Amino acid sequence: MHQLQRTQIYLPSDLRQAIDKDRATVGESLAEYLRQAAEERLKSRKKKKVDLKKLADEVIGSLKGYRTKKEVLEWEREIRRDRKLADQHWMKRWDEAVKRR
């Protein structure tokens, strides 16, 4: 079992009332309620970090086919050209829609 450490916190009265109302439905003590809330927040942040690491690994993994800086720069130029074409397409459609008004 974990060693527990006493901690004192100050809560705004409206937050405390909302917590008391919520915990009353499940019969938890205030201490247990706050412990679980803290654990959930830590787990959520840890998961977010893991998700960001996974995304970074996927992006880096997608670049593995490019071995030189020159190849990576060319890949970047292709993406920018494609985005520019897409932007031009939507700008043209916007201008046409505005003219119809």
Buried (B, 14 or more C-beta within 10 A) or exposed (E): EEEEEEEEEEEEEEEEEEBEEEBEEEEBEEEEBBBEEEEEEEEEEEEEEEEEEEEEEEEEEEEEEBEEEEEEEEBEEEEEEEEEEEEEEEEEEEEEEEEEE
